[in-house]
Amino acid sequence: VLAELDRAVALAERVRSGDWRGATGERIRSVVNIGIGGSDLGPRMLHRALRDHVDVDLDVRFVSNVDPDDVTDALHELDPASTLVVVVSKTFSTTETLTNARTVRRWLTDALGEDAVAAHVVAVSTNAERVAAFGIDPTNMVGFWDWVGGRYSASSAVGLSLLLAIGPASFRALLDGMRAMDEHAVTAPVERNLPVQMALHQLWYATLLGAGSQAVVPYSTRLARFPAYLQQLEMESNGKRVTLDGEVVDHGTGAVVWGEPGTDGQHAFFQLLHQGTQLVPVDLIGVLRPTHDTADHHDQLLANLFAQGAALAFGRSSDEVAADGVDPALVPHRTFPGDRPSTTLLLDALTPSTVGALVALYEQRTAALAALWGINAYDQWGVELGKVLATGLLEDLTSAAPPDTSTLDSSTRALVEVARRARGRA
């Protein structure tokens, strides 16, 4: 692991220093990360979270969706001669990633020729054979291992694009922050163990009180992608219906995770949190010392964060509302029941170390919840069924002759027929 980290650092230093040159001798000025799931969500989230630590001379972009608009937007106004492509895929067989990678490869070779691939494409993978078959020089591959789950992989070589963006010193600080939280999770007694306490809270809400979702609201626009990152971390890990022994569970497990940054979220979904009929535990995440403090912006941000926690907890009784002289007919509408659970997490500042600790906190919380529920947080078989079905449907959609769709259900068959007509293949 340390040897691969050193290789990744050496590659990043060559690119950042200008020693790595493209096929025409140009210095690398843009990086396109191609991946999906854990090969995208973690690095993309961390790149935004640590934007103030990013090298401004290196434009790092991310492509994940097989929607052609995604790759088109990512390549917009980039110069192939000064672009490095990082293809991230554990098995190097993920359909969406390879489709995007082939498109970007053509973009490069159309401009620079086939021989340019070696100078402009690197890989992060566990499968050197497939990397070589794609045309990437195996010496330009940084490896990791099949026991590294995608959603837990941002701290591995999967974070190569982030390493390129923030540099080795900041990346090591990120790892140090993660390690500190990992050690806390292993050594701290239960009553002072932050991830275990958060797991116990979620066990109470989801399993005993029936809360089917959890909102995560970072009061930091830099952490805007954190809820999306947690969706995979939590829902792919703990979205399980059987125990480790294969028995169907008789209790609730992983909740639906969602959220947006505050204060935007306050003007979108907080109405339901305060006065709706569903119980939604909320994690509120704040930063005490801002990187940028224009006028009184940050004080307003913190005031809103603290106010939401208090309002969720204690609400406003009908007597309090009536005492303010509110029309009796409006009193029920302006009463807040309170007793809505929230947890407030405060980071001292948004640094590589604190962000690393925050990520590791939720990783450890996820693992602790799986242990409490008796489920496996490290497989994700539920992701595979759709992929298998999509392979067959792709043939049905693209075949020149009308396909035999008799084995399809009536709804899917109708959808295929509509799509073929729209694409002129009926």
Backbone hydrogen bonds, N-H to C=O, Kabsch-Sander energy under -0.5 kcal/mol:
donor,donor_aa,acceptor,acceptor_aa,energy
5,L,1,V,-2.2
6,D,2,L,-2.4
7,R,3,A,-2.0
8,A,4,E,-2.5
9,V,5,L,-2.6
10,A,6,D,-2.5
11,L,7,R,-2.2
12,A,8,A,-2.5
13,E,9,V,-2.6
14,R,10,A,-1.8
15,V,11,L,-2.0
16,R,12,A,-3.0
17,S,13,E,-2.1
18,G,14,R,-0.8
18,G,15,V,-0.6
19,D,14,R,-1.0
20,W,14,R,-2.2
21,R,19,D,-0.5
22,G,26,E,-3.0
25,G,22,G,-1.7
28,I,20,W,-0.8
29,R,82,S,-2.9
30,S,82,S,-1.7
31,V,59,D,-2.8
32,V,84,L,-2.4
33,N,31,V,-0.6
33,N,61,R,-3.1
34,I,32,V,-0.6
34,I,86,V,-3.2
35,G,33,N,-0.6
35,G,63,V,-2.1
39,S,36,I,-1.9
40,D,37,G,-2.0
41,L,37,G,-3.3
44,R,40,D,-2.7
45,M,41,L,-2.4
46,L,42,G,-2.7
47,H,43,P,-2.4
48,R,44,R,-1.9
49,A,45,M,-2.6
50,L,46,L,-2.3
51,R,48,R,-1.5
53,H,50,L,-2.4
54,V,51,R,-1.5
55,D,165,A,-3.1
56,V,54,V,-0.5
58,L,55,D,-1.8
59,D,29,R,-2.5
59,D,57,D,-0.5
60,V,58,L,-0.8
61,R,31,V,-3.0
61,R,59,D,-0.5
63,V,33,N,-3.0
70,D,67,D,-1.8
71,V,67,D,-0.8
72,T,68,P,-2.1
73,D,69,D,-2.5
74,A,70,D,-2.0
75,L,71,V,-1.8
76,H,72,T,-0.7
76,H,73,D,-0.7
78,L,75,L,-2.2
82,S,79,D,-1.8
83,T,80,P,-1.4
84,L,30,S,-2.6
85,V,120,H,-3.3
86,V,32,V,-2.8
87,V,85,V,-0.6
87,V,122,V,-2.6
88,V,34,I,-3.2
88,V,86,V,-0.6
89,S,87,V,-0.6
89,S,124,V,-2.4
98,L,94,T,-2.6
99,T,95,T,-2.5
100,N,96,E,-2.2
101,A,97,T,-2.7
102,R,98,L,-2.6
103,T,99,T,-1.7
104,V,100,N,-2.4
105,R,101,A,-2.5
106,R,102,R,-2.2
107,W,103,T,-1.9
108,L,104,V,-2.1
109,T,105,R,-2.9
110,D,106,R,-2.8
111,A,107,W,-0.8
112,L,108,L,-2.8
113,G,109,T,-2.1
116,A,113,G,-1.7
117,V,114,E,-1.5
118,A,115,D,-0.5
119,A,116,A,-0.9
120,H,116,A,-0.9
120,H,117,V,-1.0
121,V,117,V,-1.9
122,V,85,V,-2.9
123,A,140,N,-1.9
124,V,87,V,-2.6
125,S,142,V,-1.5
126,T,90,K,-2.6
128,A,126,T,-0.6
131,V,127,N,-1.8
132,A,128,A,-2.4
133,A,129,E,-2.0
134,F,130,R,-1.5
135,G,131,V,-0.5
135,G,132,A,-1.2
136,I,131,V,-1.9
140,N,137,D,-2.8
141,M,138,P,-1.5
142,V,123,A,-2.7
144,F,125,S,-0.9
148,V,145,W,-1.9
149,G,147,W,-0.9
152,Y,149,G,-1.8
153,S,150,G,-1.6
156,S,153,S,-2.2
158,V,153,S,-0.5
159,G,156,S,-2.1
160,L,157,A,-1.9
161,S,158,V,-0.5
163,L,159,G,-2.7
164,L,160,L,-2.6
165,A,161,S,-1.7
166,I,162,L,-2.9
167,G,163,L,-2.0
170,S,166,I,-0.5
171,F,167,G,-2.2
172,R,168,P,-2.6
173,A,169,A,-1.7
174,L,170,S,-2.1
175,L,171,F,-2.1
176,D,172,R,-2.4
177,G,173,A,-2.2
178,M,174,L,-1.9
179,R,175,L,-2.7
180,A,176,D,-2.4
181,M,177,G,-1.7
182,D,178,M,-2.5
183,E,179,R,-2.8
184,H,180,A,-2.0
185,A,181,M,-2.6
186,V,182,D,-1.7
187,T,183,E,-2.2
188,A,184,H,-2.6
192,R,189,P,-2.0
193,N,190,V,-1.4
194,L,192,R,-0.8
197,Q,193,N,-2.9
198,M,194,L,-2.5
199,A,195,P,-2.1
200,L,196,V,-2.5
201,H,197,Q,-2.2
202,Q,198,M,-2.2
203,L,199,A,-2.5
204,W,200,L,-2.2
205,Y,201,H,-2.5
206,A,202,Q,-3.1
207,T,202,Q,-0.5
207,T,203,L,-1.7
208,L,203,L,-1.2
208,L,204,W,-0.6
209,L,204,W,-1.5
211,A,205,Y,-2.7
214,Q,256,V,-3.2
215,A,281,P,-2.4
216,V,258,W,-2.6
217,V,283,D,-3.3
219,Y,217,V,-0.5
219,Y,285,I,-4.0
220,S,218,P,-1.7
223,L,220,S,-1.3
224,A,221,T,-1.4
226,F,223,L,-1.7
229,Y,225,R,-2.2
230,L,226,F,-2.5
231,Q,227,P,-1.6
232,Q,228,A,-1.2
233,L,229,Y,-2.1
234,E,230,L,-3.1
235,M,230,L,-0.6
235,M,231,Q,-1.9
236,E,232,Q,-1.9
237,S,232,Q,-0.6
237,S,233,L,-0.6
238,N,234,E,-3.1
239,G,235,M,-0.9
240,K,238,N,-1.8
243,T,247,E,-2.9
244,L,374,G,-2.4
246,G,243,T,-2.1
249,V,241,R,-2.4
254,G,238,N,-2.2
256,V,212,G,-2.5
258,W,214,Q,-2.0
262,G,218,P,-1.5
265,G,261,P,-2.4
266,Q,263,T,-0.6
267,H,263,T,-0.9
267,H,264,D,-1.1
268,A,265,G,-1.7
269,F,265,G,-2.0
270,F,265,G,-1.3
272,L,269,F,-0.7
273,L,269,F,-1.3
274,H,270,F,-2.5
275,Q,271,Q,-2.8
276,G,272,L,-2.0
280,V,278,Q,-0.7
282,V,341,P,-1.6
283,D,215,A,-2.7
284,L,282,V,-0.6
284,L,343,T,-3.2
285,I,217,V,-2.0
285,I,283,D,-0.5
286,G,345,L,-3.0
288,L,347,L,-3.2
289,R,348,D,-2.1
295,A,293,D,-0.6
297,H,294,T,-2.4
300,Q,296,D,-2.0
301,L,297,H,-2.2
302,L,298,H,-2.6
303,A,299,D,-2.4
304,N,300,Q,-2.3
305,L,301,L,-2.2
306,F,302,L,-2.8
307,A,303,A,-2.3
308,Q,304,N,-2.2
309,G,305,L,-1.7
310,A,306,F,-1.9
311,A,307,A,-2.8
312,L,308,Q,-2.6
313,A,309,G,-1.9
314,F,310,A,-2.8
315,G,310,A,-0.5
315,G,311,A,-1.8
316,R,336,F,-2.3
321,V,317,S,-2.1
322,A,318,S,-2.7
323,A,319,D,-2.2
324,D,320,E,-0.7
324,D,321,V,-1.1
325,G,322,A,-2.1
326,V,321,V,-1.1
330,L,327,D,-2.2
331,V,327,D,-0.9
331,V,328,P,-0.5
334,R,330,L,-1.5
334,R,331,V,-0.7
335,T,332,P,-0.8
336,F,316,R,-2.2
339,D,313,A,-2.9
340,R,312,L,-2.6
343,T,282,V,-2.5
345,L,284,L,-3.0
345,L,343,T,-0.6
347,L,286,G,-3.1
347,L,345,L,-0.5
350,L,289,R,-0.5
351,T,349,A,-1.4
355,V,351,T,-2.6
356,G,352,P,-2.1
357,A,353,S,-2.1
358,L,354,T,-2.1
359,V,355,V,-2.4
360,A,356,G,-2.4
361,L,357,A,-2.2
362,Y,358,L,-1.7
363,E,359,V,-2.0
364,Q,360,A,-2.8
365,R,361,L,-2.3
366,T,362,Y,-2.2
367,A,363,E,-2.2
368,A,364,Q,-2.6
369,L,365,R,-2.4
370,A,366,T,-2.1
371,A,367,A,-2.0
372,L,368,A,-2.3
373,W,369,L,-2.4
374,G,370,A,-1.3
375,I,370,A,-2.1
377,A,375,I,-0.7
379,D,376,N,-0.5
383,V,380,Q,-1.7
384,E,381,W,-1.5
385,L,381,W,-0.7
387,K,383,V,-0.8
388,V,384,E,-2.3
389,L,385,L,-2.4
390,A,386,G,-2.4
391,T,387,K,-1.5
392,G,388,V,-1.1
393,L,389,L,-2.1
394,L,390,A,-2.3
395,E,391,T,-1.2
396,D,392,G,-1.6
397,L,393,L,-2.3
398,T,394,L,-1.9
399,S,395,E,-1.7
405,T,403,P,-1.0
408,L,405,T,-1.7
413,R,409,D,-2.6
414,A,410,S,-2.0
415,L,411,S,-2.0
416,V,412,T,-2.4
417,E,413,R,-2.1
418,V,414,A,-2.2
419,A,415,L,-2.5
420,R,416,V,-2.5
421,R,417,E,-2.1
422,A,418,V,-2.2
423,R,419,A,-1.5
424,G,421,R,-1.5
425,R,420,R,-3.7
426,A,420,R,-0.6
